[in-house]
Amino acid sequence: MDEFHRDTWVEIDLDAIYDNVANLRRFLPEGTQIMAVVKANAYGHGDAQVAATALEAGASRLAVAFLDEALALRKKGIDAPILVLGASRPEDVALAAEHRIALTVFRSDWLEKASSLYNGSTPIHFHLKMDTGMGRLGVKDEEETKRIAALIDRHPPFVLEGVYTHFATADEVNTDYFSYQYARFLHMLDWLPSRPSLVHCANSAAALRFSDRAFNMVRFGISMYGLAPSPDIKPLLPYELKEAFSLHSRLVHVKKLQPGEKVSYGATYTAQTEEWIGTIPIGYADGWLRRLQHFHVLVGGRRAPIVGRICMDQCMIRLPEPLPVGTKVTLIGRQGDEVISIDDVARHLDTINYEVPCTIGYRVPRIFFRNKRIMEVRNAVGRG
Ligand SMILES: *Cc1c(COP(=O)(O)O)cnc(C)c1O
């Protein structure tokens, strides 16, 4: 078990991840597979730990953005089928085949190059991506779709395992554009001579709202981590999600300021009365961004404002009372009756909840809890 020597850490509640996947499993129509999306180190949570937990809870496949992320999972002993959602290089098809990693395909010229470079016999599985209105990756026209299907058909180690699309607005209350994309997908599917074994379109928002239109697999990302795909549809979700990510630190210094004394770079904060100021060892290099300056944290079960500019490795808070060095500070999570959710942080940063755990850097160690016990500690500095 890794050790760390720093009073700032993330706790990952794998029981919450398990429950979020198991609840989805019960909620989806019989026979719908769950692909757990663990790209970006499982949205900052920890790729292998989340993957293993999701598989245990009923997910049958994994998805990442890049081949390197899939290879990292293989290195960590994850054996389940993995799909790379993003673009890969045609040169890397042999590597993907060797590690049984499925790739996304959306261009015939890419596929021609891949077929000319790959003369192995190990099968390589492809999922064809269709652009139904996201405007990111995917085929858009019938001829190109048919060319890709024919190329795969002609090159025996290549197997068309799946076809999919991605929604741009499944997390919005208005469903017009979602319906347009869904209808477009149905239309485009008919361009293929036959449907591959996996057909999928639903992200978390679509899986939870339109499970009757999920074909035979959903790609479950943000809500596996216990987060609503958007604040607008939070009230529309069919069951409660459990947040897995919390962020903590400890007071490493406590001092009394006299009226007029200043705090941090720029001396932008001035004590108005006698005030107790605590220093915590987390800063913008950890993803606790400077824009959080006027936000707050929890200490002693109460809210404490962040005062002065956030530094690279540290920041200061105004304490509700003198508290001893070593007192636990919660930046995301619960203390007593008070909660700071990822949504609260996202709102302060004027961004989406997805961005918050992804931004908390790997310099912050992760402690994984399973069955309410510490299962693993991972100090990710300098590691994959
Ligand atoms: C990230 C991603 C998902 C997961 O989306 P969530 O909103 O997090 O559930 C699904 N599909 C694709 C193609 C993605 O890139």
The ligand as a Gaussian input file, in Angstrom:
#p B3LYP/6-31G(d) Opt

LIG

0 1
 C      -17.470000      10.910000     -21.997000
 C      -18.368000      10.199000     -22.900000
 C      -19.489000       9.512000     -22.406000
 C      -19.921000       9.597000     -20.974000
 O      -20.784000      10.709000     -20.816000
 P      -21.448000      11.062000     -19.418000
 O      -22.241000      12.284000     -19.691000
 O      -20.301000      11.332000     -18.478000
 O      -22.239000       9.890000     -18.999000
 C      -20.224000       8.753000     -23.301000
 N      -19.907000       8.700000     -24.601000
 C      -18.861000       9.383000     -25.115000
 C      -18.577000       9.278000     -26.586000
 C      -18.066000      10.152000     -24.296000
 O      -17.048000      10.838000     -24.819000

